[in-house]
Each structure stands twice: as structure tokens, then as C-alpha cells.
Amino acid sequence: MREEAPQGTVELRPHTAASLEPLLRWKNDVEIQWLSDGETRTYTREDVAATLQRWTRPSDDIVHLAINLVGRPEPIGFLHLALIERAHRRCRLGLVIGEKNMWGRGYGRQAATHAVTHAFDVLDLDRITAEVLADNPRSARLLERVGFVREGVMRESVQRDGSRVYELIYGLLRDEWTKRDA
């Protein structure tokens, strides 16, 4: 069993040029592709550089951040708060720990906790949703440990290598988050 990360070892930062090489590696990792969006394909350096450039542009409806360990310049993963709808005060969370040797150590949970705090305290939202592929129990457990509640299932939602995969829908409300700390 892996040792749990000490609290406060993860921070979220804007992406920099230091994100390019790790992102290129993670975007081309078949296991990460399989677990995160189900699409397996090859990404070129130019593809990833264009993605990174897009991620560093200011936007009203999405926040992209690198997941870093304190004192380490290269990220260990990335996340986004996407589909930010100010009128409905909601968004969607997506998170990837790309460094596989960091899996299972609590870094994803710390990053998700920081993202939730940002969504509620800085963006002033009331609801966060997240979707997890049904055959990715590790991500489902992460969301549940942060406080997300499973709200439903989207049957045959994702096309993956010729088959259909279910997605689990999770949600977290500001009131639930606030009560958790009380």
C-alpha cells in the first residue's frame, strides 16, 4: 500500500511551458486516455502545444490549472473547472493525475479539494458536477472522499474502441461542502 501524501503538499497553478512535456506524455498514455475520456489516439507535440496555449488563455467559462507538488516546477497532473454557468452558478470538474507513480497517494483528493474550494469561494458557484467512466472506480472513490454524491448514471454514454461505456454522474452542492467543515 502506498503512503498517503501529507496535507498541503499539492497546489494548483496556472499552466506554464513546464506543462508541455508532461502533458505530451500523459495525453499519449493509453491507460490515462482509457480512464479519462475513453478516446485512444496519438497526440503530436503541436497538438499538445495548441491545447496548452488554449488552456493558458483567460476565459469566462473554463479554468485550467496544473496540479503541482509544492516546490516542484513540473506538474503531476491537471484539472479544469469547465462549463462555468454564472446564471445557474454551476460548473463541471475534470481531473487527471498524470504521473502514475503518484496514483493512490491522495494527491488527486487534495487537488479536487482545492478546486472545490476555488469553485465555491472564488467563483461563487453553488454546484459542481463530475462524470466518471463506470469502469474507473478509483476516480469514483476520489470524488466520494471529497464529498461528491452519486446522482445517476448515463447509460452507454461514451464510445470507446467499438463499445459503449456508462458514466457515473456526481454532484456536490455548496451547502453540503459548508456543512462538512462545520
N, C-alpha and C positions, 0 to 999 in steps of 0.2 A: 504494500500500500504506500502511495506517495504521501510525503509530508505536506500538510496544509500550509499555504502561504501565510505569513504574518500579516495582520491587518495593516493597511496603509502602505502596502508595497506597490500598489497599482495606481497609476494616474492616467487620465485622459488628456491628450494634447492634440492640437491641430496637426495634420499630416505635414511632413517636410520631405525633402529629397531623400532622407534616410528611409522613407517608407517604400521607395521604388523596388529595391532588390527583394525585400521580404514579400511584398505584395506579388511580385512576379512569381516567386517560388510557391506561395500559397494558392494563387489563382490557378496554377498548373498542377496542383496536387489533387489527384483523382479522389482520394478519400475525403478531403475537405470539400471538394465540389459535390460529391455524393451526399454528404451530410448536410450541406448548407442549402443548395438550391437544386440539386438533382441533375443539373446540366453538366455533362462532361465534354469539355472541348479544350483546345490549346489556345493560350493567350500569348501574343507576341509582346516583346518589350514595348513596342509602340502602342499596343492596345492598353497595356497597364499604365504607361506614361499618360495616355489620354484620359484614362479613368482617374488617375491621381490628380491630374490638372483640373478635371471637373470637380473632384472632391474638395479641392482647396479653394474653389470659388465660393464667395458668400451666396447664401440662398435663404429665402424666407420659409421654404417648405422642407428642408432637409439639413441635418447637421452630421457631418462625417468627422470622426475622431480616431486617432491612433490610440491603441492600448499599449502603454509603456510600463515597465518596471521603473520605480524611482531610481534616478541616476544612470539609466541606460538609454543611450540615444536611439537605438533601433527598436521599433515596436515589436510586440509579441502577438499582436492581433489588431483588429479594427472593429468599429461599430458605427452604426448610424441610428439616428432618430429621424425617421422618414415619414413622408406623407403627413407633415405637420399641418393640421387644420385648425387655425386660430378660432374660427367661428364655432367649432364644435369642441375646441380645447382638447384635442387628442393627437396622437402620433403612433407610429409603429417602430418597435425596436428590432434591430438585427445586430448580431454579434458573432464574431469568429475569433477564436484563439488559434492563430496560425502555427505557432511553434508547438509541435506535437509533444515535445518533452515537457511542456508547461501544462498539458492537459491533466485534469483531475487534481489540481493543486489549489483551487479556489480563486485563481486569477480572473476567470470569467465571471464568477459571482461578484467579486469586488468591482470589476468593470461595469457590470449590469447595475449594481447598486449606485455607482457614481452617475451612470446615465439616467437612472430613475430620478435621483436627486436633482439632476440638471433639468430634466423634463418638468418636474413639479415646481421646483424652486426658482429656476431661472426663466424657463419658457412659460411658466404659469399655466401648465396644462392640467387637465383633470383625469385623463385616461391614457393608458399606454397598452397597446396590443402587441402580440408577438405570435408568429406562426413557427411551428417546428414540424419537420417531417416526422411522421409517426414512427419510423424505424430509427429515430435518433433519441433514445431515452436519456442520454447524458444531457442533452440540451433541455429536455423537458424537466429533468430534476433541477437543473440550474435555475430555470425560471421559477419553479415552485419554491426553491430555497430562498429566492429573493422576495417572494410574496405573491407572485402571479397565481391566478386561479384558472384552471382549465375550464373554458366556457363552451367548447364544442369541437366538432370535427368537420373538416371539409373533405368529403369522400372523393377519392380519385382526383385530387386537386392538381397534382404535379405529374407531368410526363417525364419519365426517367428511363432512358435506354429501352424503350419499347414497352414499358409497363406503366401503370398508373399508381401513384403513391398518395396515401391520405396525409393530410396536415392536421395537426392539433392546434386549436386556437386558444391562446392565453390572454388574459386581461388583468390589469392592475389599476385600481382607482386611487386617486389622491387620498380619499378618506381612509381607505384600508392601510395605505402606507403611513399616514399620520398616526393612526391608532396603534400601529405596530411599534412605533417608537415611544408611545405613551406609557 
